[in-house]
Amino acid sequence: EKFVLREAFSFGAPFWLITLLCVTFYSAVFPFQSYAPDVLQQKFGYSDITAGFVTSSLILGTMIFTPLLGWYVDRKGKRATLMFLGSLLLVPCHLLIGYTHFFPLIPIFLVGVALSLVPAALWPSIPMVVSKERVGTAFGLMTMIQNIGLALFPLLNGLLRDRTHSYTASMVMFASLGLFGLVFALMLKRADERAGLVLEKP
């Protein structure tokens, strides 16, 4: 255990920024995906079938764009930029669902596109910012922190739902997580520039 902690404290700023972006990004997507059918039924009056169909557009967006973006990352790089764009995309999508009656299939599909942009760039970045001897520790630590967020934010969503009796505050929470991810992505781009654009290279 002491060895793992020593390894963790040896990781540099890019690793920790990627990890913070990871936990905020996934916490803004996976809990939302779980609650999306109920959001659509409560706010838009959709039936179970229609709500399920619209929610499935998130996975459709991921299915279409993930292989293309993985191919792009291998050939062009731009990992930090893609993480920035994916985090940015979450903010208006969640706010549209929370505050408007705009046709929800479009922002939900775009959340799926964001779920292609960020992971296609995020996970391959870890071996580029830690030594090869510590890649397993880095992935394990990042996954642990990610799961803390995935345990915490559904609980916060439930508390907000109980207090407000709507999903508007929850959508603001998810949008705020996207905004935090955006800040971490900007900081990562700055750190990567100082390191010689390691993450932006093919």
N, C-alpha and C positions, 0 to 999 in steps of 0.2 A: 504493500500500500504506500509506504514511504517512497519507494522507487517511482511509482506512478505519479505521485504528487510532485516529485522532483522533476520528472519529465514534463509534466504539465506546466510548471513554472518556467521551464526553459523555452517555451514556445514564444515566438515574437508577435508583434502587433498584428500583422496580416492574419495570422491564424485566429486570434481572438476576435478580430473584426468579422471574419468569415463566420465564426461560430455565433456571434451575436446576430448577424444577419440571418443565419440559419434558423435560430430559435424564433426570432420575430416573424420571419417570412412564413415558416410552416405553421406557426400559431395563428396566423391570419388566414390560412387556407384550409387546413384540415378540419378544425372545429367548425368553420363556416360551412364546409361541405356537408358536415353531419347535420347541421341545423337548417340548411337551405330549404329542404322540402317543407319544413314547418313554417319558415319565413314566407314562402310562396303561398302556402295555404292561408296563413293568418292575415297577411297584408294584401295579397292579390286575389284571394278567393279561389285559388286553383284547386282542382280535385287532386286526389292522391296520385292518379296516373299522370296528369299534366305536370304536377310538381316534380314527380320523379323524372319525367322526360326532360324538363327544363334543367334540372340539376345535373342530369347526365351530360349536358353540353360542356360542363367543366372537364370531364374526362375526355370528351371528344376533342376539345382544344389541345389537351395534353397529348393525346394519341397522335394527332396530326403533326404537331410542331416539334415534339421532343426529338425524334430521329433527325429532322432537318437541322435543328439547332445543335445537336451533338456533332453532326457532320461539319457545321459551320465553325464550332469551337475548335475542332481538330485542325481545320485548315486555315482559319483566320485568327483564332485566339479571341481577344476582346472579352475575356471572362469577367473582369471587373465592370465593364460597360454593360454587359448583359444582366449582371446582378442588379445594377442600378436601374435598368429599364424595367426589369420584372417587378422590383419593389415599387417603382413609380406607378406602374399599371394598376397595382392593387388599390391605391388610394381612391381614384375616381370611381372604380367599379363598386367598391363597398359603399361609398357615399351615395352613388346613384340608387342602389338598392335600399339604403336606409332612409333617404330623404325624398325620393321621387317615385312616380309610378311608371317610369321608363321601362319599356319592354325588357324584363329581367334576363331573358335568354342571352342577350348580347353581353352585358357585363359579366354574367356567369361564365360564358364561353371565354371571355378575355381573362378571367381569373385562371382558367385552364391554360391559356397562352402564357401567362406569367409563371405558372407552375412548370412550364417547359423552359422558359428563359433562365430562371434562377438555378434549378438543380443541374441543368446541362452544363452550367458554368461553375457552380459552387463546389460540387463534390470532386471534379477533376483538379480543382485548384489546391486542395490540401497537399498532395504530394509535391506541389511546386513551392510551398512555403514552409515545409518542415523537412528535416533530413529523412532519407529513406529508412533509416533504422527506427524512426519514431512514427511512421505513418499509421500503423495499427493503433498505437496509443492515441494519436490525434483523432482518428475516426471514432474510436470508442468514447473519448471525452466529448467530442462534438455531439455525438448521438445521445449521450447521457443528458447533456444540457438541453438539447432539442426536446427530449422527452419530458423534462421538467416543465417546459413551456406548454407542451401538449397535454400535460396533466393539470396545469394551473388555469389556463385560459378558458377551457370549458366550464370550470367551476365559477370563474368570474362572469362568464356569459349567463350562467344560471342565476347568479345573484342579481345581475342587472335585469334579467327577465322578470324575476320575482318582484323587484322593486318598481319597475316601470311598466310592466304588463305589455311591453312591446319589444321589438327587436331593434329599434332605432339606436338606442345606446350601445347595443352590442355591435352594430355595424360601424358606429363611430370608433369603438374599441378596435375592431379589425382594421379599419382605415388608419388608425393611429399606429398600429403595429407595422403596417406598410410604410408609414412615414418614418418610423424609427429605423426600419430596414433601409430606407432611402438614405438616411443620414449615415448609417454604418457603411453603405456602399460608397458614398462620397468619400468618407474617411479612408476606405480601402483603396479607392482610386488614388488618393493623395499618397498613401503609404507605398502603393505599387510604383508610382512615379519616382519616389525617392529610392526604391529598390531597383530601378532600371527597367520598369515596365515588364516584369516577369510574367504577370498574369495576362497581359494584353498580347503577348506573342503567341503565334501558332504552336 
